[in-house]
Amino acid sequence: MKNSGKTKWFLAAAVAALMIAPMAHAEGPGKGDGGHKGKMLEKMDSDGDGKVSRAEFIEAHEQRFTEIDADGDGFASAEELKAAWEAKHAQMKEHREQRRDKMKEKQAETQSESTESEGAE
């Protein structure tokens, strides 16, 4: 049973990471109306007062735990944590790919406009 302490520590760390990951992601660079931070605030601010209370913060994270606890037994197993982690990373990868595609489209448009303006001279 020597590994049980390590397993419990790992599971606790994994739960914390999965619950904090959306918050850490919200700290990324944002533009305009708050970017990621604005979206995170909007998701957690259930009463719409522009602030997140302790109760709203806990509620948002309880919802995240419920998403992780796929079988609804009130515990996050190693398998559930792994599945949640993989799903979150797949979602983030898809989001990055969409952003990259948009950037490529913008670059192509800019290049095209630049080429057209050079040809007009």
C-alpha positions, 0 to 999 in steps of 0.5 A: 500500500505504499503507492496509495499515498502517491495515488491519492496525491496524484488524484488530488493534484489532477482534480485541482489541475482540471478544475483550475485549468479553465481559470489558468486558460482565462489568464491568457492574452485577451482583447477587446471586452476582456477576451478569455477573462471576460468569458470566464467571468461571464460563465461564473457570474450567475447573477450578472453583477460583474463580479464572482462571489465565493458561492459562484466560484464554488458552484462553477467548480462543482459543475466542473467536478460533476462533468469529471465524475462521469458515473455520478458516484461522487468520486473522481476516479483515475479513469474519469480524470484521465478522460476529462483531461484528454477531452479538455486538451482535445478541445483546446487543440481544436480551438488552437487549430481554429485560431491558427486557420483564422490567422492564416486566412488573415495573412493570405488576405493581407498578402493578397491586398499587398500584392494588388496594391503593388500591381496598381502602382 
